[in-house]
């Protein structure tokens, strides 16, 4: 594999290393929602949500669609959701084995 693939993967894992970003991505799975909806659901300020969405968008982890003045966000593709599911499943499995 080319070195750039490893660099991009490393950058993606760095972005995913933020709890707020993980919560946002988890909330976005299988739906399109506005910043306001994310903010209300996660009890995080709209400015913080917007700031984190910028990083997620720049990393190609989220996509957005404009409808008039509203902007709706979702995960960029099924790979993102698959990655999240595997990570959460892995972490949950470790928790179950440690009890």
PyMOL commands that set and color helices and strands:
alter all, ss='L'
color gray80, all
select helices_A, chain A and resi 3-16+19-28+35-42+46-58+78-98
alter helices_A, ss='H'
color red, helices_A
select strands_A, chain A and resi 62-67+70-75
alter strands_A, ss='S'
color yellow, strands_A
deselect
rebuild
show_as cartoon
